[in-house]
Amino acid sequence: MKNYLHIRSPKDVIHVPPGESAGKMKGLYFPSDLNLYIGDFNKNDPRQLETINEPGSQTFCIFAAIVSNKMTIKSKGEWAAINHHGPNTLLFCSSGSSVEIAFPGNEPFRTIALTFTLDTVRAIIDQPDVLKGINTGLPFLYLDETVPEAEGYIRKLAAAFEENGPSRFETYISLLNLLRVTLYRTFVIKERYNSSGLLKEDVEKLFAIRRILMENSHLTIKIATLSKEVGMGQSKMVKLFKQVFNRTIYQFAQKAKIIKAKDLLNSKKYSVSEVGYMVGYNNMTHFAKAFRKYYKVNPGEYLKNVLANKINT
């Protein structure tokens, strides 16, 4: 990358050329070809980038970005908007793949990228479905929601170069855990889909339902409305959603509300009651109970820690 940018830089640090944007990228390197790259950027104008993982690189990449406004990712020819204050989406790609990402202008954001090889995976994981899935000559690119466990690891990794950030050992453990979670969700769960006997058309409809719930977390969407929108019978939809995602539609919708609530609290722009109403709760007691169920802390305590900069947002 340093040669491509035609600039000089200290070891393991690359500065973005002036004029286009401000920022830099730093690297940390670990055993078995496992690497971490953290970027801090502030682009002068909205910018669309294409990341290409060369076919012969034999390298895999997991990417996440933390921004406070809208970022869009192009997948299967369509742009998908991601509006969040945290890493709600993970991008996982193999060599021979490419992806376009559009970042907002005049908006600071931080990115993390893990790179690794098949040797990395073989050294730490013996799950057959993972090895079967990743040991393929066909390029792949997956976009997945960031589950709370993975988000915790991402935030720790994003703080690796901060003054009070995690130690190198803690960073390494977080890297391994994020890799484990991503591989499991990508290949083990995917294998369950493939062996479930579901039609591809039905699986695509179920993922469409999940996307609708995530994008409309502030609304209470009725089963009948979802059924009509995706073109699947209500009883079949309810049954298959639970089979594929291991939770009911109601449980998934509640989770989406709480993830959105945490992002709004991280923005430091709203009070707890404002956030509760924004994600569809009229009863703040119910909101606090639901928030604590997922994050083990009341939303008031969480916001207090955010404002005191005790939580990396």
C-alpha positions as CSV (number, residue, x, y, z in Angstrom):
1,M,0.0,0.0,0.0
2,K,2.9,2.4,0.8
3,N,4.3,1.9,-2.7
4,Y,0.9,2.5,-4.2
5,L,0.4,5.8,-2.4
6,H,4.0,6.9,-3.4
7,I,4.7,8.4,0.1
8,R,7.2,7.9,2.9
9,S,5.9,6.9,6.3
10,P,7.1,5.6,9.6
11,K,7.2,1.8,10.0
12,D,3.7,0.3,10.1
13,V,1.9,3.6,9.6
14,I,0.5,4.9,6.3
15,H,-0.7,8.5,6.0
16,V,-3.3,9.5,3.5
17,P,-2.0,11.9,0.8
18,P,-3.1,15.5,1.6
19,G,-5.8,17.1,-0.4
20,E,-8.1,14.2,-0.7
21,S,-8.7,13.6,3.0
22,A,-7.0,13.4,6.4
23,G,-6.1,10.3,8.1
24,K,-3.8,7.3,8.6
25,M,-3.7,3.6,8.8
26,K,-1.7,1.6,11.4
27,G,-0.9,-2.1,11.4
28,L,-0.4,-4.8,14.0
29,Y,1.0,-8.2,13.1
30,F,0.5,-11.5,14.9
31,P,1.5,-15.2,14.4
32,S,0.1,-17.4,11.6
33,D,-0.5,-14.6,9.1
34,L,-3.1,-12.8,11.3
35,N,-2.9,-9.0,10.9
36,L,-4.9,-6.0,12.1
37,Y,-5.2,-2.7,10.3
38,I,-6.9,0.3,11.9
39,G,-7.7,3.4,9.9
40,D,-8.8,6.9,11.1
41,F,-10.1,9.1,8.3
42,N,-12.0,12.3,7.6
43,K,-12.8,12.7,3.9
44,N,-13.3,16.2,2.6
45,D,-16.1,15.0,0.2
46,P,-18.3,11.9,0.0
47,R,-16.1,9.2,-1.5
48,Q,-16.8,5.9,-3.2
49,L,-14.1,3.3,-2.9
50,E,-13.7,-0.1,-4.4
51,T,-11.7,-2.7,-2.4
52,I,-10.2,-5.4,-4.5
53,N,-8.7,-8.6,-3.0
54,E,-6.5,-9.9,-5.7
55,P,-7.2,-13.5,-6.9
56,G,-3.7,-14.8,-6.2
57,S,-3.4,-13.3,-2.7
58,Q,-4.8,-16.3,-0.9
59,T,-5.8,-13.7,1.8
60,F,-9.2,-13.3,3.5
61,C,-10.4,-10.1,5.0
62,I,-13.0,-9.1,7.6
63,F,-13.8,-5.4,7.5
64,A,-16.0,-3.1,9.8
65,A,-16.3,0.7,10.0
66,I,-17.5,2.9,12.8
67,V,-19.2,6.1,11.6
68,S,-21.9,8.4,13.0
69,N,-23.8,8.9,9.8
70,K,-24.8,6.9,6.8
71,M,-22.5,4.5,4.9
72,T,-23.5,2.4,1.9
73,I,-22.1,-0.9,0.7
74,K,-22.8,-2.3,-2.8
75,S,-23.7,-6.0,-2.8
76,K,-25.0,-7.9,-5.8
77,G,-25.4,-4.8,-7.8
78,E,-27.5,-2.9,-5.2
79,W,-26.5,-0.2,-2.7
80,A,-27.5,-1.0,0.9
81,A,-27.6,2.0,3.3
82,I,-26.3,1.4,6.8
83,N,-27.2,4.2,9.3
84,H,-25.5,3.7,12.6
85,H,-23.2,4.8,15.3
86,G,-21.4,1.5,15.6
87,P,-20.3,-1.4,13.5
88,N,-23.7,-2.9,12.7
89,T,-22.4,-4.7,9.6
90,L,-19.4,-7.0,9.0
91,L,-17.9,-7.5,5.5
92,F,-16.1,-10.8,5.0
93,C,-14.5,-11.5,1.7
94,S,-12.0,-13.9,0.1
95,S,-9.3,-13.4,-2.5
96,G,-10.7,-12.7,-5.9
97,S,-13.5,-10.6,-4.7
98,S,-14.2,-6.8,-4.7
99,V,-16.7,-4.5,-3.0
100,E,-17.7,-0.9,-3.4
101,I,-18.2,1.2,-0.2
102,A,-19.4,4.8,-0.1
103,F,-18.3,7.0,2.9
104,P,-19.9,10.3,3.8
105,G,-17.9,13.6,3.5
106,N,-16.7,15.7,6.4
107,E,-17.4,12.8,8.7
108,P,-14.7,11.2,10.9
109,F,-14.8,7.4,10.9
110,R,-12.6,4.5,11.9
111,T,-12.2,1.3,10.1
112,I,-10.7,-2.1,11.2
113,A,-9.6,-4.8,8.8
114,L,-8.4,-8.3,9.8
115,T,-6.4,-10.2,7.2
116,F,-5.6,-13.9,7.5
117,T,-4.9,-17.0,5.4
118,L,-6.1,-20.6,5.4
119,D,-3.1,-21.4,7.6
120,T,-4.4,-19.0,10.2
121,V,-7.7,-20.8,10.3
122,R,-6.1,-24.3,10.4
123,A,-3.9,-23.2,13.4
124,I,-6.8,-22.2,15.6
125,I,-10.0,-23.9,14.4
126,D,-10.8,-27.6,13.8
127,Q,-14.6,-27.1,13.0
128,P,-15.2,-29.2,9.8
129,D,-17.8,-26.9,8.4
130,V,-15.5,-23.9,8.7
131,L,-12.6,-25.7,6.9
132,K,-14.9,-26.9,4.2
133,G,-16.4,-23.5,3.7
134,I,-13.2,-21.5,3.6
135,N,-11.1,-24.0,1.6
136,T,-12.6,-23.1,-1.7
137,G,-11.4,-21.8,-5.0
138,L,-14.5,-19.7,-5.6
139,P,-14.4,-16.0,-4.5
140,F,-17.0,-15.1,-1.9
141,L,-18.3,-11.9,-0.2
142,Y,-20.6,-11.9,2.8
143,L,-22.4,-9.1,4.5
144,D,-23.7,-9.9,8.0
145,E,-25.2,-8.1,10.9
146,T,-22.9,-7.5,13.8
147,V,-24.1,-9.5,16.8
148,P,-23.4,-7.9,20.3
149,E,-20.5,-10.3,21.0
150,A,-18.8,-9.4,17.7
151,E,-19.4,-5.7,18.3
152,G,-17.7,-5.8,21.6
153,Y,-14.6,-7.3,20.0
154,I,-14.6,-4.7,17.2
155,R,-14.7,-1.8,19.6
156,K,-11.8,-3.3,21.6
157,L,-9.8,-3.7,18.4
158,A,-10.7,-0.2,17.2
159,A,-9.2,1.2,20.5
160,A,-5.9,-0.8,20.1
161,F,-3.8,2.4,19.5
162,E,-5.5,4.6,22.1
163,E,-3.6,5.6,25.2
164,N,-5.8,3.6,27.5
165,G,-6.6,0.9,24.9
166,P,-6.1,-2.9,25.3
167,S,-2.7,-4.4,25.6
168,R,-1.2,-6.3,22.6
169,F,-2.2,-9.6,24.3
170,E,-5.8,-8.4,24.8
171,T,-5.9,-7.2,21.2
172,Y,-4.7,-10.6,20.0
173,I,-7.4,-12.4,22.0
174,S,-10.0,-10.1,20.6
175,L,-8.8,-10.8,17.1
176,L,-9.0,-14.5,17.6
177,N,-12.5,-14.2,19.1
178,L,-13.8,-12.0,16.3
179,L,-12.3,-14.4,13.7
180,R,-14.0,-17.3,15.5
181,V,-17.4,-15.7,15.7
182,T,-17.3,-14.6,12.1
183,L,-16.2,-18.0,10.8
184,Y,-18.9,-19.7,12.8
185,R,-21.7,-17.4,11.7
186,T,-20.5,-17.6,8.1
187,F,-19.9,-21.3,7.6
188,V,-21.4,-23.3,10.5
189,I,-24.8,-21.6,10.4
190,K,-24.7,-21.5,6.6
191,E,-24.2,-25.2,6.5
192,R,-27.3,-25.6,8.7
193,Y,-29.2,-23.6,6.1
194,N,-27.9,-25.9,3.3
195,S,-28.8,-29.1,5.2
196,S,-32.2,-27.8,6.3
197,G,-33.9,-28.7,3.1
198,L,-35.2,-25.1,2.6
199,L,-35.6,-23.7,-0.9
200,K,-33.2,-21.0,-1.9
201,E,-36.2,-18.7,-2.6
202,D,-37.5,-19.2,0.9
203,V,-34.1,-18.5,2.5
204,E,-33.9,-15.2,0.5
205,K,-37.3,-14.2,1.7
206,L,-36.3,-14.9,5.3
207,F,-33.3,-12.7,5.0
208,A,-35.5,-10.0,3.4
209,I,-37.6,-10.2,6.6
210,R,-34.5,-9.8,8.8
211,R,-33.5,-6.8,6.8
212,I,-36.9,-5.2,7.1
213,L,-36.9,-5.7,10.8
214,M,-33.4,-4.2,11.2
215,E,-34.2,-1.2,9.0
216,N,-37.6,-0.5,10.7
217,S,-36.6,-1.2,14.3
218,H,-38.6,1.9,15.5
219,L,-41.8,0.4,14.2
220,T,-44.0,-2.5,15.4
221,I,-44.4,-4.5,12.3
222,K,-47.3,-7.0,12.2
223,I,-46.9,-10.6,11.0
224,A,-49.6,-10.1,8.4
225,T,-47.7,-7.1,7.0
226,L,-44.4,-9.0,6.7
227,S,-46.2,-12.0,5.2
228,K,-47.7,-9.9,2.5
229,E,-44.6,-7.9,1.8
230,V,-42.3,-10.9,1.2
231,G,-45.0,-13.2,-0.3
232,M,-44.9,-16.0,2.2
233,G,-47.7,-17.5,4.2
234,Q,-47.9,-16.4,7.9
235,S,-47.6,-19.9,9.5
236,K,-44.8,-20.9,7.2
237,M,-43.0,-17.7,7.7
238,V,-43.1,-17.9,11.5
239,K,-41.9,-21.5,11.5
240,L,-39.1,-21.1,9.0
241,F,-37.8,-17.8,10.6
242,K,-37.4,-19.5,13.9
243,Q,-35.7,-22.5,12.2
244,V,-33.2,-20.4,10.4
245,F,-32.4,-17.6,12.9
246,N,-33.0,-19.6,16.1
247,R,-35.3,-16.9,17.5
248,T,-38.9,-15.8,16.8
249,I,-39.7,-12.8,14.6
250,Y,-40.8,-11.0,17.8
251,Q,-37.5,-11.8,19.6
252,F,-35.5,-10.6,16.6
253,A,-37.5,-7.4,16.3
254,Q,-36.8,-6.7,20.0
255,K,-33.1,-7.2,19.5
256,A,-33.1,-4.8,16.5
257,K,-34.7,-2.1,18.7
258,I,-32.1,-2.5,21.4
259,I,-29.2,-2.4,19.0
260,K,-30.6,0.8,17.5
261,A,-31.1,2.2,21.0
262,K,-27.5,1.6,21.9
263,D,-26.3,3.3,18.7
264,L,-28.5,6.4,19.5
265,L,-27.1,6.5,23.1
266,N,-23.6,6.3,21.7
267,S,-24.3,9.4,19.6
268,K,-24.5,11.5,22.9
269,K,-27.4,13.5,21.3
270,Y,-30.4,12.1,23.1
271,S,-31.6,11.3,26.6
272,V,-32.7,7.8,27.7
273,S,-36.4,8.6,27.4
274,E,-35.9,10.2,23.9
275,V,-34.1,7.1,22.7
276,G,-36.8,4.8,24.2
277,Y,-39.5,6.6,22.3
278,M,-37.4,6.7,19.1
279,V,-37.2,2.9,19.0
280,G,-40.8,2.4,19.8
281,Y,-41.1,2.1,23.6
282,N,-43.8,4.0,25.4
283,N,-43.0,2.5,28.7
284,M,-39.5,3.4,29.9
285,T,-39.5,0.5,32.5
286,H,-40.0,-2.0,29.6
287,F,-37.3,-0.3,27.6
288,A,-34.8,-0.4,30.5
289,K,-35.6,-4.1,31.1
290,A,-35.1,-5.0,27.5
291,F,-31.9,-3.0,27.2
292,R,-30.5,-4.7,30.3
293,K,-31.3,-8.1,29.0
294,Y,-28.9,-7.6,26.1
295,Y,-26.2,-5.4,27.5
296,K,-26.3,-6.3,31.3
297,V,-26.7,-2.6,32.2
298,N,-29.5,-0.1,32.4
299,P,-29.7,2.4,29.5
300,G,-29.2,5.3,32.0
301,E,-26.0,3.7,33.4
302,Y,-24.8,3.0,29.8
303,L,-25.4,6.6,28.7
304,K,-23.6,7.9,31.9
305,N,-20.6,5.8,30.9
306,V,-20.7,7.0,27.3
307,L,-20.8,10.6,28.4
308,A,-17.9,10.0,30.8
309,N,-15.9,8.4,27.9
310,K,-15.7,5.1,29.7
311,I,-17.1,3.3,26.6
312,N,-15.4,3.4,23.2
313,T,-18.1,4.6,20.8
